[in-house]
Amino acid sequence: MTKKWTNWARNQSSNPHNIFEPKTEAEISDIVCLGVARRLKIRPIGSGHSFSSIGLTEGFLVSMESMNRIISIDRDRLRVTVGAGITISDLNIELHKIGFALPNLGDIDTQSLAGAIATGTHGTGIKYNSISSAIVGIRIVTGDGSVMDISESKNSDLLGPAKVSLGALGIITSVTLQCVPAFNLKILEFTAKLPEIISRFKFEELSADFVEFFWFPHTELAEIKICNKTASTNTRTRKFSSFVTNEVTRNFGFSLLNQFWLQFPNSVDPMVNSVIKENVRPERIDASHNIFCSKRRVKFLEMEYSVPRECLFEAFEAVQRVIEELSFPVTFPVEVRSLSADDIPLSMASERETGFIAVHLYNRVDPKDFFKRIEHIMDQFNGRPHWGKLHSLESAQLAKLYPRWSEFTEARKALDPDGHFTNSYLERVLGY
Ligand SMILES: Cc1cc2nc3c(=O)[nH]c(=O)nc-3n(C[C@H](O)[C@H](O)[C@H](O)COP(=O)(O)OP(=O)(O)OC[C@H]3O[C@@H](n4cnc5c(N)ncnc54)[C@H](O)[C@@H]3O)c2cc1C
């Protein structure tokens, strides 16, 4: 009997022929061989936190949840090898125990490691890169069921493509990560007028370690988060106020507001303007992963594009104009981040210093019209969409946006020439 699979945001679902939850690499090889023999497509899946249809299949869905162990630790070189299905949150805890950390993280930690790297999940920091950049080795079950080691010393030409693979090269069973010594971050967060926030972002981008901001649509206000590495230790006294802000205001209260706003959209403008005020939150110091990641419980839909860093604010202003012209309110903030360039073929920051703009809508609002207009803007700036977020681009358009595109297509020809791991999303974005 088929079982329905649904993603986190509840905007994507499918009825896979089978859902497997293998515990060993050998089982994964057997599943791939069985899928190939039965002419069913095979799709690995992580925590289902992608908004796009990237994880859907009517064939074999392979959940990586049980492949979640620490396999080995190299203390001299600060490297760990882990089961690909480990969640980022479990990974952070395990790394912290041994005095390691990942150099940079995204906003949340509930994704699986393999899912996060497959879509190029990133945080912010113009001197830093995405999670995938920390990869130094991968083991993968390819389209013929065999296992391949990919690292700096083995099959090294495939390492770049395998770092952001969209799940198109095979099923990654384990990942070796280059970590850094565990570090603490001090976070300063404040809400102020947008022009002040933008000039602070531009300044801090070059001087702070990690900086991002959120503009609240229909207001003149934005919130900035500035994080710096520090040798100081945790501020313990702020736990309660942090709980109130994160759980009560940003999750529970925000969820109620969005349900109310669905019924009374005209109330958004006056309400947000009376609720969101200029303020400075108490500074916090904590282990890096506790500062990078927060809880997001309100379900939303997201589109995120990367643009060349020098175009970031021109693109942002165009997004602002679109939002002001919409016939319905946007109740979620617009998020702005930046990242250093990397050399990963399908990374959103491939070969260019990058600015990111992410727009979000409550998941019960139809995003089509808004997101289409955002894509129109991003097209003018050679915008590259996040692979795990909503977008409508096709392979011919995408190939022109990525200078190392052919390295990825060559790798795919080598590892899965017959497209056993494909689905309709990959057919659209990769051509088969
Ligand atoms: C609330 C929320 C906040 C988010 N914040 C950020 C953010 O700050 N920055 C950012 O960049 N993104 C962010 N995202 C997007 C998210 O990080 C990505 O969509 C990520 O891919 C989700 O990981 P997952 O484990 O849920 O993967 P899934 O959505 O389950 O799968 C994604 C892809 O990974 C592939 N995959 C999974 N396991 C394997 C494997 N073992 N081998 C090969 N391929 C595999 C799948 O086939 C699929 O193609 C956010 C998403 C949500 C819902």
The ligand as an ORCA input file, in Angstrom:
! r2SCAN-3c Opt
* xyz 0 1
  C      11.899     26.844      8.507
  C      12.963     26.697      7.453
  C      14.129     27.469      7.557
  C      15.126     27.349      6.578
  N      16.260     28.117      6.698
  C      17.218     28.048      5.738
  C      18.411     28.842      5.817
  O      18.634     29.583      6.771
  N      19.291     28.763      4.792
  C      19.089     27.969      3.703
  O      19.907     27.972      2.788
  N      17.990     27.177      3.622
  C      17.070     27.194      4.609
  N      15.953     26.386      4.516
  C      15.883     25.410      3.415
  C      16.439     24.042      3.845
  O      17.664     24.171      4.522
  C      16.702     23.171      2.612
  O      15.556     23.060      1.841
  C      17.241     21.773      2.979
  O      17.459     21.050      1.814
  C      16.303     20.993      3.876
  O      16.971     19.852      4.383
  P      16.141     18.489      4.553
  O      16.951     17.550      5.358
  O      14.790     18.796      5.031
  O      16.153     18.020      3.034
  P      14.919     17.515      2.149
  O      14.035     18.691      1.872
  O      14.331     16.329      2.773
  O      15.681     17.121      0.817
  C      16.334     18.091      0.057
  C      17.192     17.428     -1.017
  O      18.225     16.679     -0.410
  C      18.329     15.431     -1.048
  N      18.867     14.466     -0.103
  C      18.431     14.192      1.144
  N      19.175     13.198      1.684
  C      20.090     12.857      0.748
  C      21.131     11.898      0.683
  N      21.402     11.105      1.713
  N      21.865     11.818     -0.453
  C      21.633     12.624     -1.483
  N      20.657     13.553     -1.502
  C      19.896     13.672     -0.383
  C      16.903     15.097     -1.455
  O      16.883     14.151     -2.497
  C      16.429     16.449     -1.912
  O      16.870     16.648     -3.212
  C      14.948     26.459      5.474
  C      13.786     25.687      5.395
  C      12.802     25.803      6.375
  C      11.563     24.971      6.263
*
